[in-house]
Structure formats: C-alpha cells, structure tokens
C-alpha cells in the first residue's frame, strides 16, 4: 500500500451512528470460545470502517485488527466502539507511516474491555437485573402484567441510554471522559449506590416471595399460642429470613445448587406431611 486515502468526512454521522448502535445489539450473535465477541464487534464497526477506508487494502488491515479476541459487557461496548472509530479516522489520516497508531487501537481495546466488563456485569447483571426482577416478580405473582413490563423497562431503559450515549461520548470525548470518570470515582459511586438499592430490593423479596409458616400451636400456662404469631411478634417474616440465610450459608459452603433445591423440596413435602409447615 503506497498511497493512503485521506478522510475529512466524519465517519460517525447520523446514519452510521444508528447503524452502529443497532448492529451492536448483535455483539454476541456469533459468540465463540476462541475469540468471544470478535465477530459481532467487527460486524458493528463495518459501516464506519467502510466510510473511513475506501482502499481495499486499508480495509483489509482494519478488518484484521477487529477480528481478534474481544470480550466486554454488551451494555458498555458502544463506548469502546466510539473511541475506536475516532482512532480509526485518525489512523486513516496519518496513514501507513504511523504503525504505532494502528497498534494503539488494539491496545486501547485490550485496556478498556476488562475494566468495563467488570463494571457493566456488576451493575447490570448483579444489580439492575435483581432490582427489576424483585419489583417485577412481586407484581407478576399477583397476576399483574405490569410485573413483566416493569422488569423489561427497569433493565432496558438504562441499558439503551448507556448504549446510545456511550457511542456518542466515546466518539467525541474518548479517553478524556474515561480519565475524568476514574479520577472522580464516578463508576465506584454509581455502583455502590445501585448495590445498596439492590440490597433493599432483595430484602423485600425475602419478606414477600419466600413463603414459610408453621401451624404449630403451643400450650403455655394453659393458654394456646400459635407459634407463628410468636415469630411475627419478634420479627415479621422471621422464618423466611432464617431459611434464606441458611440457604446462603450452604451456597457459601460449596453445596451444589441442585442439591439445595432438591433438599428444599423434600423439606417442604415432609414438613407438610408431619404438620410442622
């Protein structure tokens, strides 16, 4: 490649922007254990790369860069895409003389995909999904269709805001934004706040979703007392809370989840047969 075509036209115009956002939804469509999300990543970048590189040889080199191993949180991927598109534009302008510029694109991908995967998975899978499930399930068990609708909205509204905004911020601000966010600890603060909210939701789920009561009646000083009323007087939903902590303890001890579920089923059946549940 002797002559490299320059590009002055912004690669991420309105049309290419929305194409990239929509294509990014297929990030894991060709997921495999050799290169993870590489095919979906390259597929999402194709419209911008076609705009940037008119020369087939340049395009081939760009495609080679973007079918290498890649794996991050799908919700955060567009931020990296925006930054990479901006770097590919710069690479097309400087041309083949600047090998380090092309190498920097791969380095940025490798540097960002790990930290953003950790933040995205803990925030969306570990927090937002649980909050949505807690609120949605509480309504769904009562036959309210809003349960399913709210679950979808609670998870996907922040997801799509981040997916669309991430591409815009990554393309326009890139590393400046990342440095500012890490310097101010915004990711950590946001994640901590979301985890706190998730803890409240999980606590509410224990009280409303875990059903455990006992019909046992005790005779104290000649007076019949329902054991369940005693528990409720001490702490409402005391038995569900105790059962939840017991299951949590078994999980932490390494018991297989399948065995725990079978054990709970057997406990429920036997408890009803002998009259303690």
C-alpha positions in Angstrom: 0.0 0.0 0.0 1.7 3.1 -1.2 -1.0 5.8 -1.1 -3.5 6.0 1.7 -6.7 7.9 1.0 -7.3 10.7 3.5 -10.7 11.2 5.1 -12.1 14.5 6.2 -15.7 13.4 6.4 -16.8 12.4 9.9 -17.3 8.6 9.9 -20.0 8.7 12.6 -22.7 10.8 11.0 -26.3 10.3 12.0 -26.9 7.4 9.6 -23.7 5.5 10.5 -24.3 6.3 14.2 -27.7 4.5 14.3 -26.4 1.6 12.2 -23.6 1.1 14.7 -26.0 1.2 17.6 -28.4 -1.3 16.0 -25.6 -3.6 14.9 -24.0 -3.5 18.4 -27.1 -5.4 19.6 -25.7 -8.5 17.7 -22.4 -8.3 19.6 -22.8 -11.9 20.9 -24.7 -13.2 17.9 -21.6 -15.2 16.8 -20.0 -15.7 20.2 -17.4 -18.4 20.4 -14.8 -19.6 22.9 -11.8 -18.7 20.7 -12.4 -15.0 20.0 -15.5 -14.4 22.1 -17.4 -11.3 20.7 -14.9 -10.6 17.9 -17.3 -11.3 15.0 -20.1 -9.3 16.5 -17.7 -6.4 17.3 -16.4 -6.3 13.7 -19.9 -6.5 12.3 -21.0 -3.5 14.3 -17.9 -1.5 13.2 -18.3 -2.3 9.5 -20.4 0.7 8.4 -18.0 3.2 10.0 -14.9 1.3 8.6 -16.4 1.3 5.1 -16.9 5.1 5.4 -13.3 5.6 6.6 -11.3 3.3 4.3 -12.1 3.4 0.6 -8.9 1.5 -0.3 -9.5 -2.3 -0.2 -6.0 -2.9 1.3 -6.6 -0.5 4.1 -10.0 -2.0 4.7 -8.5 -5.5 4.9 -5.9 -4.3 7.5 -8.7 -2.7 9.6 -10.8 -5.9 9.5 -7.8 -7.9 10.6 -7.4 -5.6 13.6 -11.1 -6.2 14.6 -11.5 -9.9 14.3 -9.0 -10.5 17.1 -10.1 -11.6 20.6 -12.6 -9.2 22.2 -14.9 -9.6 25.2 -16.6 -7.0 27.4 -20.0 -6.1 28.9 -22.5 -5.7 26.0 -24.1 -2.6 27.6 -20.7 -0.7 27.7 -19.4 -1.9 24.3 -20.5 1.2 22.3 -18.3 3.4 24.4 -15.2 1.4 23.2 -16.7 1.4 19.7 -17.0 5.2 19.6 -13.4 5.6 20.8 -12.1 3.1 18.3 -13.9 4.7 15.4 -12.3 8.0 16.3 -8.9 6.4 16.4 -9.5 4.6 13.0 -10.3 8.0 11.5 -7.0 9.4 12.8 -5.2 6.3 11.6 -6.6 6.8 8.1 -5.3 10.4 8.1 -1.8 9.6 9.2 -1.5 6.5 7.0 0.9 3.6 6.9 3.8 5.8 8.1 2.5 5.7 11.7 2.5 2.0 12.6 2.2 2.8 16.3 -1.2 4.5 15.7 -2.7 1.2 14.4 -1.1 -0.7 17.3 -2.7 1.8 19.7 -6.2 0.8 18.6 -5.6 -2.8 19.7 -4.0 -1.6 22.9 -7.0 0.6 23.7 -9.4 -2.2 23.1 -7.4 -4.6 25.3 -7.1 -1.9 28.1 -10.8 -1.0 28.3 -12.6 -4.2 27.7 -11.6 -5.8 31.0 -12.4 -2.9 33.4 -15.7 -2.0 31.6 -16.7 -5.7 31.6 -16.3 -5.8 35.4 -18.3 -2.6 35.9 -21.0 -3.5 33.4 -21.6 -7.0 34.7 -21.7 -6.0 38.3 -24.0 -3.0 37.6 -26.4 -4.7 35.1 -26.3 -8.4 35.9 -25.6 -8.1 39.6 -27.7 -5.0 40.5 -30.2 -3.7 37.9 -31.4 -7.2 36.9 -32.0 -8.1 40.5 -33.9 -4.8 41.2 -36.0 -5.3 38.1 -36.7 -9.0 39.0 -37.6 -8.1 42.6 -40.1 -5.4 41.6 -41.5 -7.3 38.6 -41.8 -10.7 40.3 -43.7 -9.1 43.2 -46.4 -7.9 40.8 -46.3 -10.9 38.5 -47.2 -13.4 41.2 -50.3 -11.4 41.8 -51.3 -11.8 38.2 -50.4 -8.2 37.3 -49.0 -7.9 33.8 -47.1 -4.8 34.9 -44.6 -7.1 36.5 -43.2 -8.3 33.2 -43.4 -4.8 31.7 -41.6 -3.1 34.6 -38.9 -5.8 34.6 -38.2 -5.1 30.9 -38.3 -1.3 31.4 -36.1 -1.2 34.6 -33.4 -3.3 32.9 -33.6 -1.8 29.4 -34.1 1.9 29.9 -30.7 2.5 31.4 -29.2 -0.1 29.1 -30.3 1.7 25.9 -29.5 5.1 27.4 -26.0 3.9 28.0 -25.7 2.1 24.7 -26.7 5.2 22.7 -24.9 7.7 24.9 -21.8 5.6 25.2 -21.2 5.6 21.4 -21.6 9.4 21.3 -19.3 10.0 24.3 -16.7 7.5 23.2 -16.5 9.1 19.7 -16.4 12.7 20.9 -14.6 12.5 24.2 -13.0 9.1 24.4 -10.0 8.8 26.8 -10.7 12.3 28.3 -14.0 11.1 29.6 -12.5 7.8 31.0 -9.8 9.7 32.8 -12.2 12.1 34.3 -14.6 9.4 35.5 -11.9 7.4 37.1 -10.3 10.4 38.7 -13.6 11.4 40.3 -14.6 7.8 41.2 -18.0 8.1 39.5 -18.2 4.5 38.4 -17.5 3.3 42.0 -20.0 5.7 43.5 -22.7 4.7 41.0 -22.1 1.0 41.5 -22.1 1.4 45.3 -25.5 3.3 45.2 -27.0 0.7 42.9 -25.8 -2.2 45.1 -27.3 -0.5 48.1 -30.7 -0.2 46.3 -30.4 -3.8 45.2 -29.9 -4.9 48.8 -33.1 -3.3 49.8 -35.0 -5.0 47.0 -33.5 -8.4 47.9 -34.7 -7.8 51.5 -38.2 -7.0 50.3 -38.2 -10.1 48.1 -37.4 -12.3 51.1 -40.4 -10.9 53.0 -42.8 -11.2 50.1 -41.6 -14.1 47.9 -40.3 -16.7 50.4 -43.3 -18.4 51.9 -42.6 -20.3 55.2 -45.1 -20.6 58.1 -45.8 -23.1 60.8 -49.2 -24.1 62.1 -47.8 -25.4 65.4 -49.8 -24.4 68.5 -48.2 -24.4 71.9 -49.9 -24.5 75.3 -48.3 -22.0 77.6 -49.8 -21.7 81.1 -53.0 -23.3 79.9 -53.3 -20.8 77.0 -53.0 -21.9 73.4 -50.5 -19.9 71.5 -49.8 -20.1 67.7 -46.1 -20.4 67.3 -46.2 -18.4 64.1 -47.8 -15.4 66.0 -44.8 -15.5 68.4 -42.4 -15.4 65.5 -44.3 -12.5 63.9 -44.3 -10.6 67.2 -40.5 -10.9 67.4 -39.7 -10.2 63.7 -42.1 -10.3 60.8 -41.1 -12.9 58.2 -38.6 -14.3 60.6 -38.8 -17.9 59.2 -38.3 -16.8 55.6 -35.3 -14.7 56.6 -33.8 -17.6 58.6 -34.4 -20.0 55.6 -32.8 -17.5 53.3 -29.7 -17.2 55.5 -29.5 -21.0 55.8 -29.5 -21.4 52.0 -27.0 -18.6 51.6 -24.7 -20.4 54.2 -25.0 -23.6 52.2 -24.1 -21.9 48.9 -21.1 -20.3 50.6 -20.0 -23.7 51.9 -19.9 -25.0 48.4 -23.1 -27.1 48.3 -24.4 -27.6 44.7 -27.5 -25.5 43.9 -29.3 -28.6 42.5 -28.9 -30.4 45.8 -30.1 -27.4 47.8 -33.2 -27.1 45.6 -33.9 -30.8 46.0 -33.4 -30.5 49.7 -35.8 -27.6 50.0 -38.5 -29.6 48.0 -38.1 -32.6 50.4 -38.2 -30.3 53.4 -41.4 -28.7 52.2 -43.1 -32.0 51.5 -42.0 -33.7 54.7 -42.9 -30.6 56.7 -46.4 -30.5 55.5 -46.9 -34.3 56.0 -45.8 -34.2 59.6 -47.7 -31.0 60.3 -44.9 -28.6 61.1 -45.4 -26.5 57.9 
